[in-house]
Amino acid sequence: MDIKRDASNRFALAALLLLLAWSCPLLALEPSGTDLQLLPPIGSEQFTADATAETIVEAPPEQTPTRSWWVPSTAWFDSPIWDFGAELGINGTTGNSESFSLLAAANGKRETEGNKFEWDIKYGKTQTGGIETQNFALANSRWDWKFNPLWFLYNKNTLEYDEFKAFDLRFVASGGLGHHFIKTDITTLTGRWGAGVSREFGGPDNAWIPEANLGGDFEKTLTKRQKVKLTTDYYPTWEDFHDYRLVTNAHWEILLDEETNLSLKVGLVDRYDSTPNGRKPNDVTYFATLIWKL
């Protein structure tokens, strides 16, 4: 009776040891025979894989940062998203006739996912036979606030000085809605519809005039080194659409040296005013300048 009980105890002890050996980590010797390494329990690989998969499924989705049109002033110039350029064109003769022509300009552009800001300044002066025949300056700025890749709100401001106009200074402010009819990597065609005001200082029409603004922009990359751009703005008065101004800028840009980012720019600026107050209604400035982009 004692022998059978002893055999049963031994069998139970062996079964218990076998169960512990299956469920607990085993001690295994490294090939060197000196260090010990704990091996994972049998079947733990499947448990880990299942747990990892479950963790991935249950992980909260990553939140996309909200796009904002507002940029802190301290970060306005911190990021490398500004493009700057300076251009200069000089033409002159001496001898039997004396003439000198100068056109200098500067521009900047800052574009992000939410907005785009552009500005440019042009100054032109011409003398023929010692007599000044042209002296003007134009400053433009435009800010686009993007709803999505195709629709945006815009604000455009212009400051115009010309010694040969009937006024000393003209200020124009307008804004409205814009839409890209075509927008690809090589072609952009845009329309704009808005309203604003203008005023001529130092002239006979020294008053604020409410105006509409209809504009268009076209830009196309012809080759890796060539592109063309055209911008036109129509400013009729709300009282009479036959009283209007039409301003057109067009140019063809050719990259001359890729290493120094030097380009040749050929273009024109056409300023038409249906009420010139005794002056010619149309002023066309054509130019060829060298551009250095920073």
C-alpha atoms as one frame of an Amber mdcrd trajectory, in Angstrom:
protein
   0.000   0.000   0.000   2.881   2.356   0.858   4.649   1.360  -2.341   1.626
   2.273  -4.485   1.199   5.585  -2.634   4.886   6.364  -3.103   4.620   5.593
  -6.834   1.568   7.844  -7.139   3.373  10.674  -5.369   6.337  10.298  -7.678
   4.046  10.341 -10.743   2.264  13.467  -9.524   5.607  15.180  -8.818   6.862
  14.317 -12.314   3.677  15.694 -13.909   3.977  18.911 -11.886   7.600  19.399
 -12.946   6.669  18.784 -16.575   3.875  21.417 -16.383   6.239  23.959 -14.821
   8.855  23.245 -17.466   6.333  23.930 -20.246   4.931  27.150 -18.811   8.092
  28.788 -17.386  11.142  30.144 -19.260  13.887  27.589 -19.767  17.505  28.075
 -18.809  19.780  27.508 -21.786  23.528  27.758 -21.953  25.273  29.891 -24.546
  27.752  28.065 -26.736  30.529  29.419 -24.505  28.982  27.594 -21.561  29.420
  30.539 -19.220  26.491  32.960 -19.620  22.867  32.094 -19.112  20.057  33.341
 -21.352  16.339  33.293 -20.579  14.312  31.825 -23.432  10.666  32.905 -23.881
   7.937  30.405 -23.145   6.750  28.185 -25.933   4.035  29.958 -27.984   4.952
  33.441 -26.726   5.972  34.533 -30.255   2.389  34.169 -31.427   1.143  36.016
 -28.348   3.558  38.921 -29.007   2.591  39.125 -32.670  -1.095  39.122 -31.791
  -0.584  41.775 -29.135   1.407  43.954 -31.529  -1.235  43.656 -34.223  -3.960
  44.455 -31.721  -2.007  47.448 -30.457  -1.582  48.786 -34.002  -5.277  48.407
 -34.731  -6.351  50.076 -31.516  -3.823  52.942 -31.733  -5.561  56.311 -32.213
  -5.163  57.781 -35.717  -2.562  60.481 -36.130  -4.160  63.914 -36.299  -3.375
  66.135 -39.276  -2.283  69.622 -38.215  -4.840  72.296 -38.908  -3.868  74.705
 -41.711  -3.959  78.341 -40.722  -3.558  81.507 -42.747  -2.063  83.343 -39.794
   1.748  83.261 -39.509   3.449  84.691 -36.399   5.557  87.733 -37.241   8.628
  86.128 -35.668   8.408  83.220 -38.147   7.663  85.334 -41.235  11.280  85.346
 -42.454  12.527  82.190 -40.680  11.632  79.579 -43.309  13.282  79.214 -46.744
  10.076  79.914 -48.679  10.955  83.423 -49.854  12.100  84.100 -53.418  13.792
  87.428 -54.092  14.970  88.947 -57.348  16.616  92.128 -58.600  16.805  93.302
 -62.208  18.520  96.079 -64.110  18.444  97.303 -67.680  20.443 100.192 -69.142
  20.410 101.565 -72.683  22.159 104.669 -73.993  23.830 106.419 -76.898  26.412
 109.178 -77.173  27.926 111.073 -80.092  25.617 112.647 -82.655  22.712 111.974
 -80.310  22.530 111.658 -76.562  20.111 109.297 -74.879  19.968 107.297 -71.703
  17.378 104.823 -70.452  17.270 103.008 -67.118  14.903 100.410 -65.686  15.494
  98.924 -62.233  13.198  96.544 -60.387  12.979  94.281 -57.374  10.495  91.597
 -56.398   9.702  89.050 -53.713   7.397  86.064 -53.308   6.414  84.002 -50.285
   4.116  80.980 -50.717   2.866  78.359 -48.275   0.033  75.845 -48.328  -2.392
  78.428 -46.958  -1.409  81.722 -48.608   0.785  83.518 -51.128   2.258  87.016
 -50.945   3.960  88.805 -53.849   5.397  92.303 -54.286   7.363  94.138 -56.952
   8.755  97.625 -57.545   9.759  99.139 -60.916  11.496 102.420 -61.643  12.106
 103.792 -65.128  13.823 106.922 -66.402  14.663 108.090 -69.922  16.542 111.150
 -71.224  16.909 112.093 -74.880  19.167 114.971 -75.883  19.413 116.025 -72.246
  15.603 116.268 -71.970  13.786 113.943 -69.626  11.027 112.070 -71.433  10.154
 109.392 -68.860  10.250 109.163 -65.074   7.929 106.757 -63.278   7.736 104.278
 -60.408   5.259 101.424 -59.840   4.805  99.380 -56.671   2.451  96.390 -56.488
   1.572  93.902 -53.782  -0.879  91.023 -53.735  -1.906  88.571 -51.032  -3.890
  85.398 -51.780  -5.641  83.427 -49.027  -6.310  79.894 -50.292  -9.557  78.070
 -49.529  -8.310  75.029 -51.461  -5.982  74.433 -54.443  -8.400  76.221 -56.841
 -10.249  78.976 -54.909  -8.814  81.915 -52.966  -9.484  85.420 -51.698  -7.123
  88.157 -52.837  -6.077  91.667 -51.883  -4.139  93.804 -54.368  -2.615  97.253
 -53.831  -0.872  99.551 -56.303   1.059 102.796 -55.868   1.885 104.730 -59.054
   4.121 107.762 -59.534   4.665 109.433 -62.910   6.030 112.888 -63.628   4.264
 112.969 -66.987   0.774 112.201 -65.699  -1.805 114.794 -64.640  -1.409 113.702
 -60.994   1.486 113.255 -58.598   0.532 109.931 -57.059  -2.202 107.325 -57.552
  -3.197 104.715 -54.948  -5.353 101.673 -55.788  -6.702  99.058 -53.357  -8.905
  96.146 -54.427  -9.897  92.671 -53.313 -12.259  89.821 -54.106 -12.480  86.193
 -55.188 -10.089  84.283 -57.419 -10.205  80.920 -59.184  -7.575  78.821 -60.992
  -9.141  77.532 -64.203  -5.913  75.683 -65.000  -3.284  74.843 -62.414  -0.527
  72.365 -63.299   3.233  72.248 -62.857   3.770  74.040 -66.185   0.574  76.085
 -66.804  -1.554  78.369 -64.618  -4.616  80.322 -65.780  -6.416  82.401 -63.141
  -9.416  84.729 -63.049 -10.214  87.342 -60.383 -13.403  89.292 -59.568 -13.524
  92.027 -56.962 -13.961  95.692 -56.079 -12.012  98.515 -54.506 -11.176 102.205
 -54.572  -8.590 104.498 -56.136  -7.462 108.055 -55.608  -5.220 110.459 -57.502
  -3.253 112.907 -55.339  -2.122 116.252 -56.719  -4.388 116.128 -59.791  -7.780
 117.374 -60.954  -9.581 114.194 -59.779  -8.471 114.364 -56.170 -11.189 112.113
 -54.695 -11.825 108.495 -53.722 -13.412 106.626 -56.663 -15.226 103.272 -56.118
 -14.149 100.763 -58.765 -14.700  97.196 -59.850 -11.720  94.946 -60.527 -11.599
  92.173 -63.116  -8.210  90.520 -63.500  -6.471  87.603 -65.126  -3.124  85.854
 -64.718  -1.413  83.456 -67.107   1.912  81.724 -66.547   3.492  78.918 -68.569
   6.830  77.135 -68.408   7.953  76.637 -72.000  11.147  74.708 -71.311  13.467
  74.117 -68.385  15.032  77.531 -69.050  12.115  79.577 -70.415   8.770  80.793
 -69.106   6.232  83.495 -69.941   3.874  85.414 -67.666   1.016  87.865 -68.245
  -1.098  89.778 -65.719  -3.887  92.186 -66.601  -6.292  94.230 -64.449  -9.392
  96.128 -65.584 -10.608  98.908 -63.245 -13.945 100.441 -64.336 -15.786 102.927
 -62.136 -19.107 101.729 -60.781 -20.892 104.820 -62.149 -19.709 104.368 -65.746
 -17.881 101.313 -67.089 -16.631 103.444 -70.009 -14.493 105.300 -67.456 -11.808
 102.751 -66.758  -8.130 101.914 -66.500  -6.416  98.837 -67.952  -2.986  97.751
 -66.691  -1.090  94.887 -68.359   2.276  93.357 -67.470   3.823  90.734 -69.738
   7.325  89.262 -69.944   9.397  86.385 -71.284  12.115  85.080 -68.984  15.152
  83.066 -70.166  17.613  81.437 -67.751  21.158  82.290 -68.841  23.265  80.751
 -66.098  21.881  78.156 -63.690  24.815  78.334 -61.258  24.455  82.075 -60.595
  20.666  82.087 -61.233  21.019  84.850 -63.832  18.226  85.355 -66.372  17.267
  87.649 -69.226  13.806  89.242 -69.031  12.079  90.839 -72.020   8.671  92.422
 -71.553   6.370  95.418 -71.452   4.101  97.378 -69.108   0.994  98.935 -70.664
  -0.999 101.512 -68.642  -4.188 102.789 -70.244  -6.434 105.496 -68.730  -9.675
 106.469 -70.501  -9.695 109.861 -68.705  -6.102 111.149 -68.947  -7.049 114.808
 -68.278  -5.317 116.291 -71.297  -2.495 113.718 -71.537  -2.170 110.714 -73.845
  -4.302 107.814 -72.595  -1.764 105.060 -73.234   1.730 104.606 -71.788   3.727
 101.584 -72.948   7.110 100.744 -71.445   9.049  97.915 -73.071  12.290  96.629
 -71.615  15.073  94.041 -71.578  16.726  93.495 -68.204  19.053  91.079 -66.460
  17.582  89.342 -63.392  19.527  87.973 -60.490  17.446  85.766 -58.206  18.535
  85.187 -54.622
